[in-house]
Amino acid sequence: CREETQRWWCSVIESSGTLSSELLRDFYAVVGDDESCVVDAACSKFECEAKSDNVNTEACVFRCAPSGPMVTSRTCVAADGKTYTLACNVLPILSFRHARGRVLPP
C-alpha cells in the first residue's frame, strides 16, 4: 500500500512541492494542512471556486500534507503462518468531491 501510494504522490507533485498542472486542471487541490490553508491565497481561491461549482454541487478542496497521504494497513497472521494484508487505508483520499466542474462516474 505505502509504495503504491508514494509512487502516485510522486507522479502528481512537482519538485517545487506544488501539485502538477494536470491534477490542478481536473481537481480542486492544494498542498498544506488546514492551518496553513487558512491564510493561503490559492486555497481561498479554490474554496470559492468549489462552492460556486454549478456542475459538481458537492465540490470541496482536497488538502494534503507535502509528504503525501498517510497510509496505514491492517494485517493478520493466518493459520498457515503467513501475514496477509486485509485493508489499506489512505488519507486524505482524492475523490469525486474534488473534481473541478464535472461529476465523475463511480
All heavy atoms as an XYZ file, in Angstrom:
805
protein
N       0.823     -1.201      0.000
C       0.000      0.000      0.000
C       0.866      1.263      0.000
O       0.614      2.165     -0.783
C      -0.875      0.029      1.235
S      -2.114     -1.256      1.330
N       1.828      1.306      0.889
C       2.642      2.525      1.024
C       3.412      2.831     -0.252
O       3.475      3.978     -0.677
C       3.609      2.384      2.200
C       2.936      2.489      3.538
C       3.936      2.327      4.699
N       3.274      2.408      5.968
C       2.691      1.380      6.569
N       2.699      0.190      6.004
N       2.093      1.536      7.732
N       3.989      1.802     -0.849
C       4.798      2.015     -2.051
C       3.944      2.520     -3.211
O       4.336      3.443     -3.928
C       5.516      0.722     -2.458
C       6.568      0.259     -1.470
C       5.966     -0.517     -0.294
O       4.795     -0.972     -0.378
O       6.657     -0.650      0.730
N       2.768      1.948     -3.389
C       1.885      2.384     -4.471
C       1.412      3.816     -4.250
O       1.368      4.618     -5.186
C       0.686      1.449     -4.587
C       1.053      0.095     -5.132
C      -0.148     -0.834     -5.216
O      -1.265     -0.344     -5.444
O       0.048     -2.047     -5.063
N       1.067      4.145     -3.027
C       0.616      5.499     -2.720
C       1.754      6.492     -2.929
O       1.559      7.568     -3.502
C       0.093      5.588     -1.271
O      -0.962      4.637     -1.117
C      -0.409      6.975     -0.947
N       2.949      6.149     -2.505
C       4.102      7.035     -2.682
C       4.423      7.219     -4.166
O       4.737      8.330     -4.598
C       5.326      6.485     -1.930
C       6.465      7.465     -1.853
C       6.098      8.751     -1.135
O       5.323      8.769     -0.197
N       6.649      9.871     -1.572
N       4.310      6.161     -4.953
C       4.523      6.268     -6.398
C       3.515      7.233     -7.016
O       3.867      8.085     -7.829
C       4.395      4.893     -7.060
C       5.658      4.385     -7.665
C       5.521      3.139     -8.501
N       4.550      2.147     -8.104
C       4.765      1.169     -7.211
N       5.936      1.077     -6.622
N       3.831      0.297     -6.928
N       2.239      7.107     -6.609
C       1.216      8.004     -7.137
C       1.529      9.438     -6.728
O       1.471     10.344     -7.548
C      -0.177      7.596     -6.621
C      -1.204      8.626     -6.960
C      -1.797      8.820     -8.174
C      -1.724      9.647     -6.099
N      -2.667      9.886     -8.107
C      -2.632     10.415     -6.845
C      -1.508      9.968     -4.757
C      -3.332     11.491     -6.303
C      -2.204     11.041     -4.220
C      -3.102     11.779     -4.989
N       1.852      9.650     -5.446
C       2.122     11.003     -4.958
C       3.282     11.629     -5.720
O       3.214     12.797     -6.114
C       2.394     10.974     -3.459
C       2.557     12.343     -2.863
C       3.689     12.874     -2.326
C       1.558     13.362     -2.754
N       3.457     14.151     -1.883
C       2.153     14.476     -2.135
C       0.222     13.437     -3.113
C       1.459     15.648     -1.873
C      -0.473     14.613     -2.847
C       0.154     15.698     -2.235
N       4.322     10.865     -5.952
C       5.477     11.384     -6.700
C       5.103     11.740     -8.135
O       5.724     12.609     -8.751
C       6.615     10.374     -6.692
S       7.405     10.237     -5.069
N       4.077     11.103     -8.687
C       3.660     11.387    -10.061
C       2.808     12.646    -10.160
O       2.636     13.187    -11.250
C       2.904     10.196    -10.654
O       1.596     10.111    -10.129
N       2.257     13.134     -9.042
C       1.382     14.305     -9.100
C       1.957     15.538     -8.404
O       1.355     16.597     -8.452
C      -0.030     14.012     -8.526
C      -0.726     12.932     -9.314
C       0.019     13.691     -7.044
N       3.112     15.400     -7.770
C       3.702     16.566     -7.104
C       5.024     16.925     -7.781
O       5.803     16.048     -8.152
C       3.881     16.326     -5.589
C       4.158     17.633     -4.880
C       4.956     15.308     -5.306
C       3.800     17.645     -3.431
N       5.224     18.217     -7.980
C       6.431     18.721     -8.638
C       7.569     18.810     -7.621
O       7.333     18.795     -6.410
C       6.161     20.114     -9.229
C       4.970     20.188    -10.154
C       5.186     19.474    -11.473
O       6.352     19.319    -11.880
O       4.190     19.074    -12.093
N       8.783     18.944     -8.112
C       9.939     19.050     -7.217
C       9.856     20.298     -6.335
O      10.420     20.340     -5.251
C      11.242     19.044     -8.016
O      11.235     20.123     -8.938
N       9.122     21.302     -6.787
C       8.957     22.532     -6.003
C       7.967     22.355     -4.854
O       7.791     23.249     -4.036
C       8.466     23.657     -6.917
O       7.192     23.321     -7.445
N       7.279     21.205     -4.802
C       6.306     20.954     -3.747
C       4.886     21.343     -4.124
O       3.982     21.267     -3.309
N       4.687     21.765     -5.364
C       3.346     22.110     -5.832
C       2.752     20.935     -6.607
O       3.474     20.075     -7.097
C       3.374     23.352     -6.744
O       4.206     23.064     -7.867
C       3.896     24.567     -6.006
N       1.445     20.925     -6.707
C       0.774     19.853     -7.442
C       0.908     20.081     -8.942
O       1.015     21.219     -9.407
C      -0.696     19.788     -7.042
C      -0.918     19.365     -5.593
C      -2.353     19.608     -5.177
C      -0.548     17.912     -5.391
N       0.893     18.997     -9.696
C       1.057     19.085    -11.145
C      -0.097     19.848    -11.782
O      -1.218     19.857    -11.282
C       1.145     17.679    -11.754
O      -0.119     17.039    -11.676
N       0.187     20.476    -12.913
C      -0.846     21.245    -13.611
C      -1.978     20.334    -14.087
O      -3.130     20.761    -14.131
C      -0.232     22.016    -14.786
O       0.413     21.127    -15.675
N      -1.671     19.081    -14.417
C      -2.701     18.142    -14.841
C      -3.689     17.873    -13.707
O      -4.894     17.850    -13.914
C      -2.085     16.815    -15.318
C      -1.273     16.915    -16.583
C       0.155     17.377    -16.340
O       0.610     17.383    -15.171
O       0.808     17.763    -17.314
N      -3.179     17.673    -12.506
C      -4.051     17.420    -11.367
C      -4.883     18.662    -11.045
O      -6.085     18.572    -10.816
C      -3.249     16.988    -10.143
C      -4.135     16.520     -8.985
C      -3.915     15.041     -8.740
C      -3.856     17.303     -7.748
N      -4.260     19.829    -11.101
C      -4.967     21.076    -10.798
C      -6.004     21.417    -11.857
O      -6.978     22.102    -11.570
C      -3.972     22.218    -10.635
C      -3.074     22.124     -9.409
C      -2.056     23.250     -9.404
C      -3.887     22.120     -8.131
N      -5.804     20.950    -13.065
C      -6.786     21.174    -14.128
C      -8.087     20.425    -13.824
O      -9.178     20.913    -14.100
C      -6.216     20.696    -15.466
C      -7.166     20.890    -16.645
C      -6.664     20.187    -17.894
N      -6.633     18.744    -17.628
C      -5.633     17.935    -17.987
N      -4.579     18.398    -18.607
N      -5.692     16.650    -17.719
N      -7.974     19.248    -13.231
C      -9.127     18.377    -13.017
C      -9.704     18.405    -11.606
O     -10.838     17.966    -11.395
C      -8.758     16.931    -13.355
C      -8.402     16.752    -14.825
O      -8.943     17.509    -15.656
O      -7.596     15.860    -15.135
N      -8.938     18.895    -10.633
C      -9.382     18.822     -9.242
C      -9.104     20.117     -8.491
O      -8.160     20.837     -8.796
C      -8.663     17.680     -8.505
C      -8.990     16.321     -9.044
C      -8.179     15.720     -9.993
C     -10.114     15.642     -8.603
C      -8.486     14.471    -10.497
C     -10.427     14.393     -9.101
C      -9.609     13.800    -10.054
N      -9.929     20.389     -7.484
C      -9.661     21.457     -6.521
C      -8.720     20.833     -5.495
O      -9.133     20.000     -4.691
C     -10.942     21.906     -5.821
C     -12.002     22.446     -6.759
C     -13.167     21.725     -7.004
C     -11.835     23.679     -7.382
C     -14.151     22.228     -7.849
C     -12.811     24.187     -8.232
C     -13.958     23.458     -8.464
O     -14.928     23.952     -9.297
N      -7.447     21.177     -5.534
C      -6.476     20.522     -4.661
C      -5.355     21.474     -4.272
O      -4.919     22.287     -5.084
C      -5.895     19.292     -5.360
N      -4.901     21.357     -3.026
C      -3.786     22.151     -2.525
C      -2.904     21.274     -1.648
O      -3.358     20.282     -1.094
C      -4.240     23.387     -1.710
C      -4.954     24.389     -2.590
C      -5.088     22.989     -0.544
N      -1.646     21.670     -1.540
C      -0.724     21.011     -0.621
C      -0.660     21.876      0.617
O      -0.424     23.079      0.531
C       0.680     20.861     -1.239
C       1.656     20.320     -0.216
C       0.630     19.955     -2.453
N      -0.924     21.279      1.759
C      -0.894     22.007      3.021
C      -1.994     21.524      3.935
O      -2.994     20.984      3.489
N      -1.798     21.716      5.218
C      -2.813     21.299      6.187
C      -3.841     22.408      6.366
O      -3.756     23.476      5.774
C      -2.173     20.921      7.519
C      -1.329     22.045      8.095
O      -1.535     23.215      7.706
O      -0.476     21.761      8.930
N      -4.839     22.150      7.185
C      -5.906     23.126      7.403
C      -5.372     24.458      7.938
O      -5.836     25.515      7.535
C      -6.956     22.577      8.380
C      -7.838     21.528      7.730
O      -7.924     21.531      6.485
O      -8.412     20.710      8.445
N      -4.389     24.413      8.822
C      -3.864     25.649      9.411
C      -3.163     26.512      8.372
O      -3.362     27.718      8.322
C      -2.909     25.320     10.557
C      -3.615     24.776     11.772
C      -2.646     24.434     12.886
O      -1.492     24.899     12.857
O      -3.064     23.705     13.798
N      -2.325     25.902      7.522
C      -1.613     26.696      6.518
C      -2.559     27.169      5.427
O      -2.326     28.180      4.791
C      -0.453     25.903      5.913
O      -0.934     24.799      5.182
N      -3.645     26.445      5.205
C      -4.605     26.804      4.168
C      -5.452     28.010      4.527
O      -5.975     28.679      3.651
C      -5.528     25.620      3.870
S      -5.181     24.887      2.287
N      -5.593     28.281      5.804
C      -6.448     29.387      6.231
C      -5.972     30.701      5.622
O      -6.772     31.528      5.207
C      -6.488     29.475      7.776
C      -7.169     30.748      8.236
C      -7.202     28.261      8.338
N      -4.682     30.888      5.523
C      -4.142     32.142      5.009
C      -3.615     32.024      3.580
O      -3.208     33.009      2.998
C      -2.999     32.663      5.921
C      -3.543     33.030      7.280
C      -1.888     31.645      6.044
N      -3.651     30.861      3.016
C      -3.112     30.643      1.688
C      -4.087     31.138      0.620
O      -5.248     30.737      0.591
C      -2.823     29.155      1.504
C      -2.145     28.872      0.187
O      -0.930     29.077      0.087
O      -2.858     28.458     -0.730
N      -3.618     31.993     -0.277
C      -4.483     32.580     -1.302
C      -5.013     31.532     -2.269
O      -6.176     31.579     -2.671
C      -3.719     33.658     -2.055
N      -4.174     30.575     -2.653
C      -4.614     29.524     -3.585
C      -5.737     28.701     -2.973
O      -6.719     28.372     -3.638
C      -3.442     28.632     -3.970
N      -5.609     28.397     -1.702
C      -6.642     27.622     -1.016
C      -7.942     28.400     -0.981
O      -9.009     27.852     -1.275
C      -6.184     27.255      0.387
S      -7.321     26.163      1.246
N      -7.873     29.661     -0.644
C      -9.076     30.501     -0.592
C      -9.730     30.576     -1.963
O     -10.954     30.507     -2.083
C      -8.726     31.902     -0.109
O      -8.237     31.847      1.201
N      -8.918     30.712     -2.993
C      -9.425     30.771     -4.366
C     -10.150     29.474     -4.709
O     -11.255     29.490     -5.252
C      -8.269     31.014     -5.327
C      -8.661     31.014     -6.779
C      -7.430     31.156     -7.664
C      -7.779     30.717     -9.060
N      -6.730     30.001     -9.716
N      -9.524     28.335     -4.393
C     -10.137     27.038     -4.687
C     -11.422     26.841     -3.890
O     -12.384     26.271     -4.392
C      -9.174     25.892     -4.415
C      -8.084     25.748     -5.440
C      -6.824     25.337     -5.060
C      -8.310     26.012     -6.776
C      -5.810     25.189     -5.995
C      -7.309     25.884     -7.721
C      -6.053     25.463     -7.332
N     -11.438     27.285     -2.636
C     -12.645     27.167     -1.813
C     -13.800     27.913     -2.468
O     -14.912     27.393     -2.551
C     -12.404     27.715     -0.400
C     -11.534     26.859      0.468
C     -12.221     25.605      1.000
O     -13.447     25.445      0.834
O     -11.509     24.769      1.574
N     -13.538     29.119     -2.934
C     -14.583     29.915     -3.596
C     -15.040     29.244     -4.886
O     -16.239     29.187     -5.165
C     -14.070     31.318     -3.892
S     -13.869     32.330     -2.426
N     -14.094     28.761     -5.674
C     -14.448     28.087     -6.924
C     -15.274     26.839     -6.659
O     -16.260     26.577     -7.351
C     -13.193     27.723     -7.709
C     -12.488     28.896     -8.332
C     -11.226     28.485     -9.065
O     -11.060     27.287     -9.398
O     -10.385     29.365     -9.322
N     -14.879     26.048     -5.670
C     -15.598     24.811     -5.357
C     -17.020     25.107     -4.898
O     -17.964     24.429     -5.305
C     -14.845     24.014     -4.291
N     -17.179     26.137     -4.076
C     -18.517     26.489     -3.580
C     -19.436     26.973     -4.689
O     -20.646     26.842     -4.596
C     -18.408     27.549     -2.484
C     -17.887     26.994     -1.186
C     -17.757     28.076     -0.139
C     -17.144     27.489      1.115
N     -16.864     28.512      2.115
N     -18.859     27.548     -5.735
C     -19.685     28.071     -6.826
C     -19.741     27.133     -8.027
O     -20.253     27.510     -9.084
C     -19.179     29.450     -7.252
O     -17.868     29.342     -7.776
N     -19.237     25.912     -7.897
C     -19.273     24.930     -8.992
C     -20.725     24.525     -9.249
O     -21.386     23.956     -8.386
C     -18.431     23.705     -8.609
C     -18.158     22.785     -9.781
O     -19.085     22.542    -10.569
O     -17.021     22.300     -9.881
N     -21.218     24.818    -10.436
C     -22.611     24.521    -10.782
C     -22.818     23.082    -11.241
O     -23.955     22.624    -11.308
C     -23.098     25.476    -11.873
C     -23.178     26.891    -11.375
O     -23.500     27.131    -10.220
N     -22.868     27.841    -12.242
N     -21.763     22.382    -11.577
C     -21.876     21.002    -12.052
C     -21.686     20.029    -10.898
O     -22.535     19.187    -10.632
C     -20.854     20.711    -13.172
C     -20.947     19.264    -13.624
C     -21.079     21.660    -14.348
N     -20.577     20.146    -10.208
C     -20.293     19.281     -9.058
C     -20.729     20.034     -7.804
O     -19.946     20.743     -7.183
C     -18.813     18.922     -8.995
C     -18.492     17.943     -7.888
O     -19.369     17.536     -7.131
N     -17.231     17.569     -7.796
N     -21.976     19.878     -7.442
C     -22.527     20.637     -6.317
C     -21.990     20.179     -4.963
O     -22.221     20.836     -3.955
C     -24.065     20.558     -6.322
O     -24.454     19.187     -6.283
C     -24.639     21.217     -7.573
N     -21.258     19.055     -4.927
C     -20.643     18.582     -3.682
C     -19.155     18.904     -3.642
O     -18.425     18.391     -2.802
C     -20.838     17.077     -3.545
C     -22.285     16.657     -3.404
C     -22.422     15.171     -3.166
O     -21.674     14.632     -2.312
O     -23.242     14.555     -3.833
N     -18.692     19.744     -4.552
C     -17.263     20.028     -4.671
C     -16.678     20.626     -3.397
O     -17.309     21.442     -2.725
C     -17.008     20.970     -5.840
N     -15.466     20.197     -3.080
C     -14.703     20.753     -1.971
C     -13.220     20.610     -2.301
O     -12.857     19.983     -3.288
C     -15.058     20.077     -0.648
S     -14.753     18.313     -0.615
N     -12.370     21.190     -1.487
C     -10.930     21.219     -1.760
C     -10.222     20.048     -1.084
O     -10.407     19.806      0.110
C     -10.313     22.558     -1.301
C      -8.806     22.572     -1.534
C     -10.971     23.717     -2.023
N      -9.407     19.335     -1.871
C      -8.549     18.268     -1.372
C      -7.304     18.925     -0.786
O      -6.627     19.698     -1.458
C      -8.166     17.334     -2.530
C      -7.100     16.331     -2.222
C      -7.405     15.158     -1.559
C      -5.785     16.548     -2.617
C      -6.426     14.214     -1.291
C      -4.802     15.606     -2.355
C      -5.122     14.446     -1.690
N      -7.008     18.641      0.489
C      -5.805     19.165      1.145
C      -4.934     17.995      1.562
O      -5.418     17.047      2.162
C      -6.170     19.966      2.386
C      -6.857     21.248      2.114
C      -7.115     21.980      3.432
N      -7.915     23.144      3.225
C      -9.237     23.148      3.219
N      -9.906     22.030      3.414
N      -9.905     24.267      3.021
N      -3.657     18.106      1.254
C      -2.741     17.035      1.640
C      -1.415     17.630      2.088
O      -0.956     18.620      1.530
C      -2.523     16.087      0.462
S      -1.750     14.539      0.952
N      -0.816     17.016      3.083
C       0.494     17.450      3.567
C       1.535     17.266      2.464
O       1.387     16.394      1.604
C       0.886     16.642      4.796
N       2.589     18.065      2.458
C       3.627     17.943      1.442
C       4.235     16.543      1.354
O       4.686     16.123      0.291
C       4.679     18.969      1.868
C       3.911     19.971      2.653
C       2.828     19.188      3.361
N       4.232     15.807      2.443
C       4.803     14.456      2.434
C       3.887     13.442      1.759
O       4.294     12.315      1.497
C       5.099     13.998      3.862
O       3.905     14.042      4.624
N       2.663     13.837      1.467
C       1.726     12.940      0.796
C       0.721     12.342      1.753
O       0.757     12.598      2.957
N      -0.189     11.538      1.212
C      -1.220     10.918      2.045
C      -0.619      9.978      3.095
O       0.439      9.384      2.890
C      -2.052     10.120      1.047
C      -1.775     10.748     -0.274
C      -0.372     11.238     -0.198
N      -1.321      9.868      4.212
C      -0.910      8.949      5.265
C      -1.486      7.561      4.940
O      -2.666      7.437      4.606
C      -1.446      9.426      6.603
C      -0.919      8.621      7.769
S      -1.432      9.324      9.347
C      -3.135      8.838      9.396
N      -0.649      6.552      5.030
C      -1.067      5.193      4.675
C      -0.905      4.263      5.866
O       0.144      4.240      6.509
C      -0.214      4.648      3.501
C      -0.662      3.250      3.118
C      -0.273      5.582      2.310
N      -1.970      3.552      6.154
C      -1.908      2.510      7.180
C      -2.524      1.249      6.592
O      -3.296      1.309      5.634
C      -2.679      2.904      8.458
O      -4.030      3.173      8.120
C      -2.059      4.115      9.127
N      -2.166      0.117      7.163
C      -2.756     -1.132      6.680
C      -3.098     -2.020      7.868
O      -2.529     -1.895      8.943
C      -1.804     -1.855      5.728
O      -0.586     -2.147      6.360
N      -4.045     -2.888      7.640
C      -4.443     -3.867      8.652
C      -4.016     -5.232      8.131
O      -4.312     -5.602      7.005
C      -5.947     -3.835      8.857
C      -6.396     -4.906      9.844
C      -7.887     -4.994      9.893
N      -8.382     -4.001     10.840
C      -9.642     -3.635     10.913
N     -10.522     -4.115     10.079
N     -10.021     -2.777     11.817
N      -3.290     -5.945      8.973
C      -2.807     -7.266      8.579
C      -3.222     -8.305      9.615
O      -3.630     -7.960     10.726
C      -1.265     -7.278      8.468
O      -0.711     -6.935      9.728
C      -0.780     -6.306      7.403
N      -3.100     -9.542      9.228
C      -3.330    -10.631     10.174
C      -2.413    -11.783      9.820
O      -1.944    -11.906      8.693
C      -4.791    -11.082     10.168
S      -5.233    -12.090      8.766
N      -2.136    -12.595     10.799
C      -1.350    -13.801     10.580
C      -2.342    -14.958     10.530
O      -3.090    -15.207     11.481
C      -0.313    -14.000     11.707
C       0.464    -15.288     11.479
C       0.623    -12.805     11.796
N      -2.347    -15.640      9.406
C      -3.282    -16.744      9.202
C      -2.737    -18.030      9.820
O      -1.590    -18.090     10.293
C      -3.536    -16.936      7.713
N      -3.569    -19.057      9.800
C      -3.185    -20.346     10.372
C      -1.954    -20.931      9.691
O      -1.206    -21.699     10.305
C      -4.353    -21.329     10.271
N      -1.724    -20.539      8.428
C      -0.547    -21.051      7.713
C       0.733    -20.315      8.095
O       1.809    -20.601      7.587
C      -0.767    -20.987      6.201
C      -0.973    -19.569      5.679
O      -0.853    -18.603      6.461
O      -1.253    -19.434      4.470
N       0.624    -19.325      9.007
C       1.790    -18.594      9.479
C       2.161    -17.395      8.621
O       3.073    -16.649      8.965
N       1.470    -17.191      7.515
C       1.758    -16.060      6.631
C       0.970    -14.835      7.073
O      -0.132    -14.945      7.601
C       1.396    -16.411      5.187
C       2.254    -17.512      4.602
C       1.854    -17.781      3.172
C       2.667    -18.929      2.595
N       2.236    -19.253      1.234
N       1.552    -13.666      6.821
C       0.883    -12.406      7.120
C       0.185    -11.909      5.860
O       0.790    -11.842      4.793
C       1.896    -11.352      7.601
O       2.536    -11.849      8.783
C       1.217    -10.029      7.916
N      -1.089    -11.583      6.004
C      -1.889    -11.098      4.882
C      -2.386     -9.686      5.175
O      -2.737     -9.363      6.306
C      -3.094    -12.016      4.644
C      -2.697    -13.394      4.184
C      -2.493    -14.422      5.105
C      -2.518    -13.672      2.836
C      -2.121    -15.696      4.693
C      -2.149    -14.933      2.408
C      -1.959    -15.941      3.338
O      -1.591    -17.194      2.920
N      -2.418     -8.858      4.131
C      -2.979     -7.520      4.250
C      -4.480     -7.612      4.050
O      -4.948     -8.113      3.041
C      -2.363     -6.571      3.205
O      -0.952     -6.500      3.422
C      -2.954     -5.179      3.306
N      -5.229     -7.140      5.023
C      -6.684     -7.170      4.957
C      -7.259     -5.874      4.401
O      -8.279     -5.880      3.714
C      -7.280     -7.418      6.344
C      -6.804     -8.675      7.065
C      -7.365     -8.708      8.467
C      -7.217     -9.908      6.280
N      -6.623     -4.755      4.735
C      -7.136     -3.462      4.301
C      -5.996     -2.461      4.191
O      -5.005     -2.545      4.914
C      -8.172     -2.948      5.294
N      -6.162     -1.548      3.277
C      -5.215     -0.455      3.085
C      -6.003      0.837      3.221
O      -7.018      1.026      2.543
C      -4.577     -0.561      1.707
S      -3.377      0.720      1.372
N      -5.584      1.714      4.116
C      -6.282      2.965      4.360
C      -5.373      4.123      3.957
O      -4.254      4.238      4.442
C      -6.664      3.062      5.842
C      -7.559      4.232      6.115
O      -8.329      4.652      5.269
N      -7.455      4.762      7.315
N      -5.872      4.969      3.053
C      -5.118      6.124      2.574
C      -5.924      7.378      2.895
O      -7.082      7.496      2.488
C      -4.880      6.031      1.051
C      -4.111      7.237      0.557
C      -4.166      4.738      0.679
N      -5.323      8.305      3.640
C      -5.999      9.558      3.995
C      -5.085     10.747      3.776
O      -3.913     10.679      4.122
C      -6.432      9.530      5.461
C      -7.539      8.549      5.804
C      -7.749      8.516      7.302
C      -8.818      8.901      5.093
N      -5.520     11.827      3.249
C      -6.846     12.001      2.682
C      -6.925     11.320      1.322
O      -5.906     11.008      0.709
C      -6.979     13.511      2.548
C      -5.581     13.978      2.320
C      -4.713     13.043      3.131
N      -8.127     11.093      0.857
C      -8.320     10.433     -0.426
C      -8.865     11.447     -1.429
O      -9.728     12.252     -1.110
C      -9.248      9.209     -0.292
C      -9.283      8.436     -1.581
C     -10.632      9.619      0.158
C      -9.844      7.045     -1.444
N      -8.313     11.435     -2.621
C      -8.778     12.302     -3.698
C     -10.000     11.626     -4.315
O      -9.928     10.476     -4.735
C      -7.667     12.465     -4.738
C      -7.905     13.449     -5.873
C      -8.073     14.865     -5.343
C      -6.756     13.388     -6.857
N     -11.139     12.311     -4.335
C     -12.369     11.663     -4.786
C     -13.180     12.554     -5.713
O     -12.776     13.672     -6.034
C     -13.223     11.276     -3.571
O     -13.853     12.431     -3.031
N     -14.351     12.063     -6.083
C     -15.251     12.811     -6.958
C     -15.622     14.156     -6.356
O     -15.923     15.107     -7.071
C     -16.528     11.999     -7.241
C     -17.460     11.900     -6.063
C     -18.485     12.813     -5.906
C     -17.293     10.902     -5.108
C     -19.339     12.727     -4.817
C     -18.151     10.811     -4.016
C     -19.179     11.731     -3.872
N     -15.591     14.273     -5.042
C     -15.952     15.537     -4.398
C     -14.948     16.650     -4.703
O     -15.236     17.816     -4.487
C     -16.066     15.364     -2.892
C     -17.235     14.498     -2.513
C     -17.297     14.324     -1.012
N     -18.295     13.358     -0.665
C     -19.506     13.659     -0.219
N     -19.845     14.901     -0.069
N     -20.351     12.713      0.080
N     -13.780     16.290     -5.196
C     -12.752     17.287     -5.508
C     -12.681     17.589     -6.996
O     -11.851     18.402     -7.412
C     -11.396     16.782     -4.998
C     -11.425     16.389     -3.572
N     -11.310     15.078     -3.168
C     -11.591     17.106     -2.436
C     -11.398     15.017     -1.841
N     -11.576     16.236     -1.383
N     -13.518     16.954     -7.809
C     -13.487     17.148     -9.256
C     -13.916     18.564     -9.624
O     -14.868     19.107     -9.083
C     -14.387     16.135     -9.956
N     -13.218     19.120    -10.563
C     -13.450     20.515    -10.986
C     -14.427     20.549    -12.157
O     -14.135     20.098    -13.248
C     -12.116     21.104    -11.406
C     -12.157     22.563    -11.804
C     -10.799     22.989    -12.309
N      -9.842     23.125    -11.227
C      -9.686     24.225    -10.500
N     -10.421     25.281    -10.719
N      -8.773     24.274     -9.544
N     -15.623     21.093    -11.904
C     -16.584     21.338    -12.975
C     -17.184     20.127    -13.641
O     -17.630     20.184    -14.772
N     -17.186     18.992    -12.954
C     -17.804     17.785    -13.509
C     -18.102     16.797    -12.417
O     -17.569     16.882    -11.319
C     -16.919     17.153    -14.576
C     -15.580     16.704    -14.052
C     -14.709     16.278    -15.197
N     -13.353     16.142    -14.722
C     -12.535     15.217    -15.116
N     -12.909     14.341    -16.004
N     -11.321     15.174    -14.652
N     -18.944     15.855    -12.749
C     -19.269     14.785    -11.831
C     -18.631     13.522    -12.390
O     -18.864     13.163    -13.549
C     -20.798     14.600    -11.678
C     -21.119     13.436    -10.769
C     -21.419     15.880    -11.130
N     -17.799     12.877    -11.599
C     -17.092     11.685    -12.066
C     -17.970     10.451    -11.860
O     -18.635     10.324    -10.833
C     -15.783     11.517    -11.301
C     -14.784     12.657    -11.447
C     -13.582     12.412    -10.547
C     -14.329     12.800    -12.881
N     -17.942      9.527    -12.816
C     -18.713      8.290    -12.634
C     -18.088      7.429    -11.549
O     -16.872      7.520    -11.317
C     -18.624      7.613    -13.993
C     -17.399      8.171    -14.635
C     -17.231      9.561    -14.076
N     -18.902      6.591    -10.883
C     -18.355      5.733     -9.829
C     -17.399      4.695    -10.377
O     -17.382      4.370    -11.500
C     -19.568      5.087     -9.197
C     -20.705      5.340    -10.129
C     -20.310      6.442    -11.063
